Amino acid sequence: MVHKCRSLSIPTVHFKPSTSITVPRSRPGASMAGSEKTRFKDSCLTHSFLFNALKCSAKKGSVPQARRMHAYIFKSGLYNVLSLQNQLLNVYVKCKEINGTRNLFDEMPVRNIVTWNTLISGVANFGAGFRGILNLGFHYFKRMLSEMVGPDWITFTGLLRVSIELNDFEIGRQLHCVAVKLGFCMHCFVSSALVDFYSKFGLVRDGRRVFDCCLERDLVLWNVMVACYDLNCMEKEAFSVFSLMRLEGLKGDDFTFSNLLNSSTILRFSDLGMQLHSLIIRLSFDFDIVVASGLVDMYAKNGNIMDARKAFDRMVFRNVISWNTMIVGYGRHGDGKEAMRLLGEMFRGNFCPDELTLASVLSSCGNLSSSSEILQLHAFAIKNGFQTFLSIANSLINAYSNCGSITMASKCFSSIAVPDLVSWTSMIRAYAFHGLPRKGIELFEEMLWNGERPDRVAFLGVLSACSHGGLVDEGLNYFNLMTHEYHVEPDSEHYTCLIDLLGRAGLLDEAFSILASMPFDPGSDMLGAFIGACKVHGNSRLAKWAAEKLFELEPGKPVNYTILSNIYASAGFWLEVASVRKMMRDRCNHKVPGCSWIEIAGENHTFVSSDKSHMRAVEVYALLEVLARLMEEDSVL
């Protein structure tokens, strides 16, 4: 008897001599081996065996195995059995063997709707990178109609998927018209495919019309409508559809809740996320890996890293995505130590990190300047072949740059075969950060010569390099290049670099003119850069103007009172100094002290100015004295 379960039991079969065999369905290769040697007395049993063996081959997706099965069916005398031919066609399509698919299809003497649907739906699975093959879907649809074979709902769902992959809205719209004409628009699966089609093109209203016209809605259609709103950043509408779904008596599934969790994350409504969490627990979906990972992501992105960790710790089963979600969450919150510790737990749990894991941990360690951890991660990436991934290489450039190792950052950049825009930008900014503006500019010019089109971040990097190097003419040239040739609209960061560039060169009037003529009000960073330049070049009048603007912009920030007080003091306005300091005492509750950290024996030690409370304060200050002496010796040399 042939069972539709995890194993395929075959009764007595006849070889030379007679014996028996059991072939597990969970191993497609084993089914194939059995099918090559097996001889059945009953042709019906042979047909059933081959049909299930072909299903296993389709799951495995092996082209050589598909060809062996094809040859075996031909030799067995069952080649013209339509159900076997359809299943063999499905195997070739799943293996993406287009030549074998077309040859088999053309050889088939008889075709039914299953044949055409297998071919059309299979073509949709090839993806957007195979435009020529995707167009075959419509070619075969026309042939199907010319042979007087009527389409069904499977035909339309397959063709709509092809339209999405081809990014061809007009064909999809025509398919909708044909579906309406033939009466398929009321079918749940066709309606779901149409809603998905319209959502991919951003036509949410059209998708909602299709949804509203379908009188009998199943869970798939409700889920697709929720996903449509989520995909198009209409999160409130997604929850509105979910409320209607609940009124219809549907509870939802893992797909529903994963989309809603994403919507609540974007909305930044922590209360809504918690209510959703309660419902998920009540419906027992918190044991689902996808939903639980969504909960972790939702809490982490809403800034509640403690609840994210609680949700992660409650997970019964975890996969690499679950670990990545938690590690990325710690990375976003700048907790590199915990991200690194969690990576160790991941290893101990026999999970192998992927490129997303490593890139996230590298970014976290780079922000903490944890050089020893970065070296370990770099070694692991090389050992496991991850260094070829652009995301890893780019993260290594940033991490080494943040740790002060410009040489290693440069080596990582040189190891990239084909750098992308992020690679170029990361290295340009690294050179600017380390006081090597000329190298940054040379690299920017090399990037342009290689045909890479710079974006706002790339221009920010080269402007920063010009600012650090005092290269006024070059900086102004790149600013004009950005706005006039590449039509990149400058934002506050670009203007801050420009103000800093002019201010360092003592061109305060020019900097003031830009501040006054900008299309938006100057921000705190811009004003801070301008004030610093005014103080260096002794222009108390402009410094006073900028400090008062900064004071109006951020009245609750203690450092702004200090800046304004110092400017008044340098100009000799002592009454104003006293007034500002009184306002500071009255309005500001406390001033958060800035801290520094130093790495000793692989461990970071944090301290503030004149701090004696650290348990290893003596060692910290001893090392600081050594570093100060070395810097003095370097400056003398």
Protein Blocks (a to p, Z undefined) as FASTA:
>chain_A
ZZddfbdcdddddddddddddddfklmklmmmmmmmpccfblklmmmmmmmmmmmmmmno
paklmmmmmmmmmmnopmmpmklmmmmmmmmmmnopaklmmmmmmmpmbdcfklmmmmmm
mmmmnojmlmmlmmmmmmmmmmmmmnopacdfklmmmmmmmmmmnopaklmmmmmmmmmm
nopmmpmklmmmmmmmmmmnopaklmmmmmmmpmbdcfklmmmmmmmmmmnopaklmmmm
mmmmmmnopabifklmmmmmmmmmmnopaklmmmmmmmmmmnopmmpmklmmmmmmmmmm
nopaklmmmmmmmpmbdcfklmmmmmmmmmmnopaklmmmmmmmmmmnopacdfklmmmm
mmmmmmnopaklmmmmmmmmmmnopmmpmklmmmmmmmmmmnopaklmmmmmmmpmbacf
klmmmmmmmmmmnopaklmmmmmmmmmmnopacdfklmmmmmmmmmmnopaklmmmmmmm
mmmmnopacdfklmmmmmmmmmmnopamlmmmmmmmpcbdcdfklmmmmmmmmmmnopak
lmmmmmmmmmmmmmmbmklmmmmmmmmmmnopaklmmmmmmmmmmmmmbacdddddddee
hiacdddehiakbfklmmmmmmmmmmmmmmmmmmmZZ
